[in-house]
Amino acid sequence: MSAKGIAFELLCEALEKDPEICEVGKTFFQSELVSSYPGHRVAVSASVLPDLYVHAHRSLFELKSRRYRLDNKDTPPHVVKAFEKLSRVVVLFNSECATAWNIRKELLESNRTDLLVERHLCDVVLRSFPKSRETFVHRRWLVRNATQSLKACQDVCGMSLTELLEQERRVCQWCAELARHNYQAWNHRVWVLRLLIECDSSCNIMDVVKVDLIDTALWLESHVSDYSGLHHRYCVMMYVTISFQSSRTLGWEEVVIDLLTSDLDKLSGLIRFFPGHQTLWYYRRAVVYLLVHCLADTSSDQICLDSPSRLNCVTLLKNEDTFSKEICKQSSEGIEDFKQSELAALHSKWLHIAKNLGASATD
């Protein structure tokens, strides 16, 4: 047997021997083709890894070309086992191979594997490829299947829907820690949040959203240059705004406006504490944009302009202009750096566009 064939069998053996393996990587300093390490980790020799992957990929597609049906009980067990082993090795080293993930779906639908094994495989793949789009697509398909089973009162790994989705949120969190600008992970988190609200009728939309915003606010304080987390917050804000507007819930304007103004206040503190970060200023524009639209869509009988606790478009944009000028003044005095002053000036220019928007929306 060739070295690539031996390495393939050794890797499959190691994966079956330890079902709790959490990471599969490569090593440059071991003479063994496949090495096991403490902490449920396995590494393949870099010298054989390319040949190993090509061997697994070609074998998988050759097997698939024979048109075996995994949902057919007459399919030989050794063929099913080969599909399972080959597809697993392929996705471990090429997470974007959609064909291999689709074969994994067929295996699950024909009860050749189970949900727990598939979710664990996704975890292992995401350790190496935290931005993998196809892995998150497969993961969403798994969660959808689990959700349907829970609706049918079937047990899913001993977990409730809330526990299942909480695990998904944790996965998104550590994927965002592993790779900067991880939009795939944050988009998956938005999807999880929406699924929880849609499927669990007992949960309150604002309670779920507030918990998520508090959680992401803590993450933001240590990742102020990573816009992907801020983009997630913007998507959540948009979802809340559109949900309340479409349902015409009584008092939705006050809830959404309070949420947005609170985010604006937090941003003011972050901008002062972390000067010169473009991401914070860009997100501030997005929050102001949402606020302008919410205030413009609110009729005069719903918003009392004389109330100090209420905002209108003119007051909001005036406050923003004052904030920008204050930051510019501090920068000119040497309190902040030049970059901060430049970003504040750009924000002031953008406010002129927003003023025109607010004026046209209220006419």
N, C-alpha and C positions, 0 to 999 in steps of 0.2 A: 504494500500500500504506500502511496506517495505521502510526502510530509504534510501536504494540505489535507489529505484524507485522514491521516492520523490526528492532526490538530483538530479537525472537525469532530471526530469521535471523542477525543479527550475533552473538548469544550462541552459537548452535549452531556457527557458523563458527569462533568463537574456541576453543570446546571441542574441535573436530575438528582445528584447526590446531596446538594444543598439548595433546597427550594427557597431559602431566605437570602440568597445572593442579591446584594443591593447595587453592585457596580461591576461592569465588565469593561476592561480597558486594554491597553497594550503596554508592554515592557520592552526596554532596549538592553537590559543587563542580565537577563536570565538565559541559561542554555536550554532550559525546558521549553517545549512548544507552548504548553499551557501551565500556568502557575496559579496556585491558590494562596491567598493572603488572609491574615486575621481580619475580623470584621466583615465576613461574608463578601469577600472581593476576589475576583478572578481576573487574570491578565493573560493575553495572548502575545507571543513573541512577535515583535514588529517585523522580523525577517520573513515570517510565514503568513502574516495577517492579510496582505493583498491577495495572495493565492487562495487563502482560505475563503475569503469573501467571494471571489470569482467562482470558486468551486460550488459554494452553497447557492449562489444566484443562478448559475447555469443549470445546476441539478434541479432547482425548484421550477424553473421555467420549462425544462424538458419534461418533468413530471406533470406539470400543468397542461402541456400540449397533448398529453394522452387522454385528456377530457374525462378524468375520474370525477365522480360526483361524491362529495363528502357526505351528503345527506342520504346517500344510498347505503342501505345496510349490507349490500353485497360487496361493497368496496373492501378489498383485503385489508386487514388490520395493519400489516407492515407498510402499506401505502399511506394510510392515515397517519401513522407514526412518522413516516418520512416527511409528509407535508408539515407536520407540527414542528419537527426538529429543524428542517430547512428554513421555514418561514421565520422561526424564532431567531436563528443565527443571522439571517439577512437583515431583519429590522434592528438587531443589536448593533450592526455596523453601518447600516444605511437606513436611517429612520424615515426617509422620504420615499421609500419604495411602497407606493400605494397598493400594488398588486399583492405584496406579501401581507399587508394589513388586511386586505380583503379576504385572503385565504384564512387569516386568523378569525375573521368574522364568520366565515362559513364553518369553521371548526366549532365555534361557540354555538351557532344556531343548530348544528347537528349533534350537540351535546358531547363533542369529542374533547372539549376542555371546559373550564368553568370561569365564571366572572372574576373570582378572586385571583386566579392565575393570570388572567389577562390584565387586570389592573396592576398587579405586581410587575408584569413585564413592561407595562407602560412606565412605571416608576423607574425601573432599571434603565430603560432607553432614555428617559428624560434626564437622568444623571449625566449622561454623556452628551445629549443633544437637547438642552433645555428650551431651545427655540423651535423645536421640530413641529411644523404645522400638521403633518400627517398623524403624528402621535396624539396631538390634542384632538384632531378630528375623530380618531379611533376612540379616544377616551370619552368624548361626548356621545358617541354611539353606544358605548358601554353604559354610560349613566342613563341614557334614554331607555335602554333595555331594562336596567335595574328599576327605574321609575315605574315602568309599566308593570313589572312584577310586583312592586309594592302596592300599586293601585289594585292589583288582582289578589291582594292579601297573601302573597307568597313571600317567604323569607328570603332575604338577600344578604348572605354572609352575616346574619345576626344583627343587621343594622337597620335603623329607621331611615327615612328620607333625609331628615335633618342631619343625622350623623354622617350619612353618605356624602352629602353636599359639603359638610364641614371639612371632611377629609379632602375633597376636591379643592377647597379654598386653601388648605394648608399646602397642597401640592403646588398651586399657583404661587404661593408665597416663597417657597424655597427655590422654585424655578426662576423667579424674579431676582433672587439673591445670587443665583449661579451665573446669570448672564444679564448684562446691562441692556437697556432698551428692549426688553422682552415683551413685545406687543402681543405675541401669541399667548403667553401666560396670562396677561392682564385681560385680554379679550375673552379667554376661557373663564376667567373669574366673573366678568360681566354676565356671561351666559349662565353660569351657575346661580348667580344672584337672581336673574330673571326667572330661571326654572323653579327656584325655591318659592318665589312669590306666586307663580302661576299654579304650581302643583299643591302647595300647602295653603288651603283656604283659611286655616286658623291663624296664620302669621299676618302681622300688620306690616304693610309696605314701608312705613316710615321707621318702624323699629329695626327692620332688616337693613334698610339703607343707612341709618345712623350708626349701627354697629360696624358696617363695612367702611363708612367714612372715617370713623374713629381709628379703626385698624390701619387704614391706608395713610392716615395723617401721621401716625407714629413711624411708618415706613418712610414717608416723605422727608421727615426731619433728618434722616441719615442718607438720603438719596436725592438731594435737591437738584442735581444736574440731570437726572433721569426723567425725561418727559413721559415715558410710557406709563408710569404710575399716575401722573397728572391727567393723562389722556383717559385712563380708567375712571378717575373721579368725574371728568367731564361727561363721559358716557353715562355714568350713574345719574348725574344731575339731569342730563337730557331725558333719560328714561323716566325719572320721577316727574319732570315737567310735562312730558307728553302724556304720561299715564293719567295725571290729575286733570289735564286739559281735556282729554278725550272723555273721561268719566264725568266731568263737570261736578266734581265733589265740592260740597259746600265748604267754603273757606280755604280752597286749595291755594289761592293766591298768597295768603298770609304764610302758609306752611312753606311753600317753595321759596318765597322771597326771604323769609327768615333763614332758611337753609343756605341760600346763596350769599346773603349778607354776612352770615357767620363765617363762611368760607373766605369771603373777601377780607374780613378782619384778621383771620389766621394768616392769610397771604401777606398782609401788611407787615406783620411781625417777622415772617420768614424773609421777606425782601430786605428789611432793615438788618436782620441778623446775618443773612448770607448775601452780601452785596455782589452784584455783577453776574448773577445767574439768569441767563436768558429764558430758561424754562419757566421760572416763576412769573416773569413778566408776561410771557405768552399765555400762560394759564390764566393770569389775571384778566387779560383781554377776553378770554372765553367766558369767564364768569360774568364780567360786565356785559358782554353781548347777550347772555341768557337773561340777565336782570333787566336789560333794556326791553327785550321782547316781552318778558312777563309783565313789566310795568305798563308797557304800551297796550297790551292785550286786556288790561284791567280797566273796566269802565269807571267813570268818575264817581258813581254812587257806591262803588265798592272800596275805593281808596280815598280816604279823607286827607287832602293835601295839608290841612292845618295841623294834623296829628304829628307830634314829634317822633313817634315810633314808626311812622310810615315814610316811604320814599316815593319820589316820582322821578321820571327820566332826567329832568333838569337838575334836580338836587343831586342825584347820583353822579351825573357827569361832571357837575361842578366840584363835588367832593374828590372825584378822581383827578381832576385837573389840579386841585390844590395839593393832593398827595404827590403828584408828579413834580410839581414846582418845588415842594418841600425837599424831595429827594435830590433834585438838581442843585438846590441851594446848599445842602449838606455836602454834596460832592465838590462844589466849587470852594468850599471852606476846608477841603481836605479830609473830611470825616469819612467819606466813602471814596471809592476809587473811580477812575475815569469811566470805566465800563458801565458802572451803575448810572452815572450821569447820562451817558449815551442812550442807555435803555429807557430811562425816564423820559428823555426828550422824544424818543420814538413812540413811547406810549402816549405822550401829549398829542403828537401828530395824528395818531390813530383815533384819539378821542374826538377830533373834529369830524371824522367820518361817522363815528357813533352818534354824534350830536345831530348830524343830518338825518341819520337813520331814525333817531327818536322823534325828530320834528316831523318827518314824513309819515311815521307810523301813527302819530297822534292827530294828524290833520284830518 
